[in-house]
């Protein structure tokens, strides 16, 4: 019989629509404006006295608290009025001082029964939800220096293996200098080193009785080192951001030596900077023997006890770059530790070094690159100059009991938070060169609220115009198309919520475009039905022919648009991807509602019934 669906198809459509309705519902529960309080070190929280003092301060200021939630490391204060969020933050920060970080936040308010079904609202992008924007600069000179230090260590080992005596090594800019006692040793070293290290221009000089071998990196080698540094830092930062669990972050290169990082929904800038901007790395070194020459040793203090020091060998066994995985846990005494697994090369080097040094101490050296601003006078004006510096401190110094392999652990950490962050940094990889914060901007939820209001208004205006056009043009069938359009929007929101897609301002533009395109299929079908009626077919035959014969045209038109959206997603950056995602999902949902949902409504209204006139 014409224009009748089997029961299973009606049930399928009903189930899809019900699922879409349920998973779109969380978006009707807006997030609560909130203020998050966390320790500046990330390892403690407010005590009851401090919390009561904060509450009393807010009550006196006439600010109503909706709810207070706390966990091991932070306190979240929910508010009813978003206009009082900034004032609340300022009052709380004034009460607690510098020991705590007070940040704006947005807290989910989805009912428990929806959360039980794993239903959650759409993730909002930086331009809608707020978050942090960092502009980072890669220290290219430090990248070159680090590479020269690695080369110097390898050269020293090579010279010792060939029993060529040298006095010391020195790095100045792009030049690595090795000092020898005689010209004969210098010339032998030059022949040996030049075979392995081809990225240098070599020169021999005399300085009094000392013979110097000076090696300067070529311009091509410097360019390759700097390009590798920024690409490696990009990869490392992306890994760190992924570890943070931020939805739809943006990490991209800007210019020759800068990187942009945007973290939507993150309001705690101190916590974000502590992970994203950390330039920490580890070095594993042997403790120096008493008879080791001073030129081959360095003295370092312990991080948790600066008065205690140890002399270490300059040569590095392995660095954090050799770590393949790391996680934090607790030892048998309940103290935090980091469990480390090394890659194949790192495991071999570690085994080789520890196998021949059982009973000797091995140190774990924590290295962190930082910067401080210093005000200087230039031409009578105060100018702020960034001054980079490096902090090195010992985490542990333990006796090698047996040969180590690919797995071992680091102890001596101050807190579980420090262990967790160290494991995260080791998992995501160390930076190939230090990075410094050039610009830091927090985008508050208030700006996002304004963008959301304007975006919703644009959707409402677009929807209203389409609804009016379809009603005026197609009458009863226009009602079917408009109902399908509303269901299409519901399914689109549900799909984005289920997939965890991030909604941005370009994404809202994609929704508006989808609403306009969604009725295209219905227009083609309805015009085809009109054409068939004019051709003399009966009403039932015209309806059937309209849907059947317009099908191929509708699919062809939408497939080409979908291909464009896929290409935009594959080659675009954050905002373009947001547009491509909503456009792609909108195409799929509009095909479902235009071809199946409207057909089901038409079938239920006209199918198998004598119809004298069709209002179309």
Long-range contacts (C-beta under 8 A, 24 or more apart in sequence): 1-607, 1-608, 2-540, 2-541, 2-543, 2-544, 2-607, 2-608, 3-540, 3-543, 3-544, 3-602, 3-603, 3-606, 3-607, 3-608, 4-603, 4-607, 4-608, 5-599, 5-600, 5-603, 5-607, 9-596, 9-600, 10-600, 13-596, 13-597, 13-600, 16-491, 16-592, 17-487, 17-490, 17-491, 17-597, 19-494, 20-487, 20-490, 20-491, 20-494, 20-495, 21-490, 21-494, 22-114, 22-117, 22-119, 22-494, 23-117, 23-119, 23-494, 23-497, 23-498, 24-490, 24-491, 24-493, 24-494, 24-497, 25-114, 25-119, 26-110, 26-114, 26-119, 26-120, 26-121, 26-497, 27-121, 27-122, 27-493, 27-497, 29-108, 29-109, 29-110, 29-111, 29-121, 30-109, 31-106, 31-107, 31-108, 31-109, 31-121, 32-66, 32-67, 32-78, 32-79, 32-80, 32-106, 32-107, 32-108, 32-109, 33-78, 33-79, 33-81, 33-82, 33-84, 33-85, 33-104, 33-106, 33-445, 34-76, 34-77, 34-78, 34-79, 34-85, 34-104, 34-105, 34-106, 34-107, 35-76, 35-77, 35-79, 35-85, 35-88, 35-89, 35-92, 35-102, 35-103, 35-104, 35-105, 36-74, 36-75, 36-76, 36-77, 36-102, 36-103, 36-104, 36-105, 36-267, 36-268, 37-74, 37-75, 37-76, 37-77, 37-92, 37-96, 37-100, 37-101, 37-102, 38-73, 38-74, 38-75, 38-100, 38-101, 38-103, 38-268, 38-270, 38-271, 39-73, 39-74, 39-99, 39-100, 39-101, 40-98, 40-99, 40-100, 40-101, 40-270, 41-415, 41-417, 42-73, 42-271, 42-274, 42-417, 42-421, 43-73, 43-415, 43-416, 43-417, 43-418, 44-73, 45-70, 45-71, 45-72, 45-73, 45-74, 45-75, 46-70, 46-75, 46-96, 46-100, 50-95, 50-96, 51-75, 53-95, 54-92, 54-95, 54-96, 57-91, 57-92, 57-94, 57-95, 58-88, 58-91, 58-92, 61-87, 61-91, 63-87, 63-88, 63-91, 69-107, 73-417, 76-105, 76-107, 78-107, 82-445, 82-446, 82-449, 85-444, 85-445, 85-446, 86-444, 86-446, 101-268, 101-269, 101-270, 101-271, 103-267, 103-268, 103-269, 103-270, 104-130, 104-267, 104-442, 104-444, 104-445, 105-267, 105-268, 106-130, 106-265, 106-267, 106-445, 119-497, 120-497, 121-497, 122-493, 122-496, 122-497, 122-501, 122-502, 122-503, 123-247, 123-248, 123-264, 123-265, 123-500, 123-501, 123-502, 123-503, 124-264, 124-265, 124-448, 124-452, 124-502, 124-503, 124-504, 125-248, 125-264, 125-502, 125-503, 125-504, 125-505, 125-507, 125-574, 125-578, 126-250, 126-262, 126-263, 126-264, 126-443, 126-504, 127-443, 127-447, 127-448, 127-451, 127-504, 127-505, 128-264, 128-448, 128-451, 128-452, 128-455, 128-503, 128-504, 128-505, 129-264, 129-265, 129-445, 129-448, 130-264, 130-265, 130-267, 130-442, 130-443, 130-444, 130-445, 130-446, 130-447, 130-448, 131-262, 131-263, 131-264, 131-265, 131-266, 131-267, 131-442, 131-443, 132-262, 132-263, 132-266, 132-267, 132-269, 132-272, 132-440, 132-441, 132-442, 132-443, 133-260, 133-261, 133-262, 133-439, 133-440, 133-441, 133-442, 133-443, 134-260, 134-261, 134-262, 134-263, 134-272, 134-273, 134-276, 134-277, 134-437, 134-439, 134-440, 134-441, 135-254, 135-258, 135-259, 135-260, 135-437, 135-438, 135-439, 135-440, 136-237, 136-258, 136-259, 136-260, 136-261, 136-277, 136-435, 136-436, 136-437, 136-438, 137-257, 137-258, 137-259, 137-435, 137-436, 137-438, 138-229, 138-230, 138-233, 138-257, 138-258, 138-259, 138-433, 138-434, 138-435, 139-369, 139-388, 139-433, 139-434, 139-435, 139-436, 140-226, 140-229, 140-257, 140-433, 141-173, 142-369, 142-388, 142-433, 142-434, 143-225, 143-226, 143-228, 143-229, 143-432, 143-433, 144-173, 144-174, 144-217, 144-222, 144-225, 144-226, 145-171, 146-432, 146-433, 147-217, 147-225, 148-174, 148-176, 148-217, 151-176, 151-197, 152-176, 152-178, 153-314, 153-315, 153-316, 154-196, 155-193, 155-197, 156-296, 156-314, 156-315, 157-315, 158-192, 158-193, 158-196, 159-189, 159-192, 159-193, 162-188, 162-192, 164-188, 164-189, 164-192, 167-210, 167-295, 168-295, 174-216, 174-217, 174-222, 175-214, 175-215, 175-216, 175-217, 176-200, 176-214, 176-215, 176-216, 177-212, 177-213, 177-214, 177-215, 178-212, 178-213, 178-215, 179-207, 179-210, 179-211, 179-212, 180-210, 180-211, 180-212, 180-213, 181-209, 181-210, 181-211, 182-211, 183-211, 185-211, 186-211, 186-212, 186-213, 189-213, 226-257, 228-432, 229-432, 229-433, 230-256, 230-257, 230-259, 230-433, 232-429, 232-431, 232-432, 233-259, 233-431, 233-432, 233-433, 233-435, 234-259, 235-429, 236-428, 236-429, 236-430, 236-431, 236-432, 237-261, 237-276, 239-427, 239-428, 239-429, 240-275, 240-276, 240-424, 240-425, 240-428, 241-276, 242-428, 243-275, 243-424, 243-427, 243-428, 244-272, 244-275, 244-276, 247-500, 247-502, 248-501, 248-502, 248-504, 248-574, 248-577, 248-578, 250-573, 250-574, 252-573, 258-438, 259-435, 262-574, 264-502, 267-442, 267-444, 267-445, 269-440, 269-442, 273-437, 273-440, 274-421, 275-421, 275-424, 275-425, 277-435, 277-437, 278-368, 278-421, 278-425, 279-368, 279-369, 279-370, 279-430, 279-431, 279-434, 279-435, 280-320, 280-366, 280-367, 280-368, 280-422, 280-425, 280-430, 281-319, 281-320, 281-321, 281-367, 281-368, 281-430, 281-431, 282-319, 282-320, 282-323, 282-364, 282-365, 282-366, 282-367, 282-395, 282-410, 282-426, 282-430, 283-316, 283-317, 283-318, 283-319, 283-320, 283-364, 283-365, 283-367, 284-316, 284-317, 284-318, 284-319, 284-350, 284-362, 284-363, 284-364, 284-365, 285-312, 285-313, 285-314, 285-315, 285-316, 285-317, 285-362, 285-363, 285-365, 286-312, 286-313, 286-315, 286-317, 286-353, 286-357, 286-360, 286-361, 286-362, 286-363, 287-311, 287-312, 287-313, 287-360, 287-361, 287-362, 287-363, 287-397, 288-312, 288-313, 289-360, 300-363, 300-365, 300-392, 300-393, 300-394, 301-393, 301-394, 302-393, 302-394, 302-395, 302-397, 303-366, 303-393, 303-394, 303-395, 303-414, 304-412, 304-414, 306-393, 310-361, 310-363, 310-394, 310-397, 312-363, 312-365, 317-349, 317-350, 317-353, 317-362, 318-342, 318-346, 318-349, 318-350, 319-430, 320-425, 320-426, 320-429, 320-430, 321-346, 321-429, 321-430, 322-346, 322-347, 322-349, 322-350, 323-426, 323-427, 325-427, 326-422, 326-423, 326-426, 326-427, 327-423, 327-427, 328-416, 328-419, 328-420, 328-422, 328-423, 330-416, 331-409, 331-411, 335-411, 335-413, 336-413, 336-414, 336-415, 336-416, 336-418, 336-419, 337-409, 337-410, 337-411, 337-413, 337-419, 338-409, 338-410, 338-413, 338-419, 338-422, 338-423, 338-426, 339-407, 339-409, 339-423, 340-407, 340-408, 340-409, 340-410, 340-426, 341-406, 341-407, 342-405, 342-406, 342-407, 343-406, 344-406, 346-406, 347-405, 347-406, 350-404, 350-405, 350-406, 350-408, 351-403, 351-404, 351-405, 354-400, 354-402, 354-403, 354-404, 355-403, 357-400, 358-400, 358-401, 358-402, 358-403, 359-399, 359-400, 360-399, 360-400, 361-397, 361-398, 361-399, 361-400, 362-397, 362-398, 362-399, 362-400, 363-394, 363-396, 363-397, 364-394, 364-395, 364-396, 364-397, 364-410, 364-412, 365-392, 365-393, 365-394, 365-395, 366-392, 366-393, 366-394, 366-395, 367-391, 367-392, 368-392, 369-434, 371-436, 386-436, 388-434, 388-436, 390-434, 451-505, 455-505, 455-508, 458-508, 458-509, 458-512, 459-489, 459-508, 459-511, 459-512, 459-515, 462-512, 462-515, 462-516, 463-489, 463-515, 466-515, 466-516, 466-518, 466-519, 469-519, 470-519, 470-522, 474-522, 474-526, 474-616, 475-615, 475-616, 476-605, 476-615, 476-616, 477-522, 477-526, 477-529, 477-602, 477-615, 477-616, 480-522, 480-598, 480-601, 480-602, 480-605, 481-519, 481-522, 481-526, 481-594, 481-598, 483-597, 483-598, 483-601, 484-518, 484-522, 484-593, 484-594, 484-597, 484-598, 484-601, 485-515, 485-518, 485-519, 485-593, 487-593, 487-597, 488-514, 488-515, 488-518, 488-586, 488-589, 488-590, 488-592, 488-593, 488-594, 489-515, 491-589, 491-592, 491-593, 492-582, 492-585, 492-586, 492-589, 495-585, 495-588, 495-589, 496-581, 496-582, 496-585, 499-585, 501-581, 501-582, 501-585, 502-578, 502-581, 503-578, 503-582, 504-574, 504-575, 504-578, 504-579, 505-575, 505-578, 506-575, 506-576, 506-578, 506-579, 507-578, 507-579, 507-581, 507-582, 508-582, 509-579, 510-578, 510-579, 510-580, 510-581, 510-582, 510-583, 510-586, 511-582, 511-586, 513-583, 513-586, 514-582, 514-583, 514-586, 514-587, 514-589, 514-590, 515-586, 517-561, 517-586, 517-587, 517-590, 518-586, 518-589, 518-590, 518-593, 518-594, 519-594, 520-554, 520-557, 521-550, 521-554, 521-558, 521-590, 521-591, 521-594, 521-595, 522-594, 522-598, 524-550, 524-553, 524-554, 525-550, 525-554, 525-594, 525-598, 526-616, 529-614, 529-616, 530-616, 533-614, 539-606, 539-611, 539-614, 540-606, 540-607, 540-611, 542-614, 543-602, 543-606, 543-614, 547-595, 547-599, 551-595, 554-591, 554-594, 554-595, 555-591, 558-587, 558-590, 558-591, 561-587, 562-587, 562-588
